[in-house]
């Protein structure tokens, strides 16, 4: 497996300090510019992101979650009948129905809980 070496950028935070943070893999230029602007204005969030980025296990778990999400979203948006059918069956399962309702109401945030 190839190792991904991410170049870090220096962010000057609004509290007068600075930190180095790497761009999230797959993040577009506009999104990265918006993220940097947000982090510079919110030093606590910037430090949380810096701490997270140093935790290899957490980063791996996040990247795995992103890959799984992308896979299923692509399948669903392309109308994959097998995947759509399986999700429909899960949604109708009495033990899981409340989870699907929570996700419908709360979106991705609810899905992650």
Secondary structure, 3 states (H helix, E strand, C coil): CCCCCCCEEEEECCCCCEEEEECCCCCCHHHHHHHHHHHHHCHHHHHHHHHHHCCHHHHHHHHHHHHHHHHHHHHHHCCCHHHHHHHHHHHHCCCCHHHHHHHHHHHHHHHCC
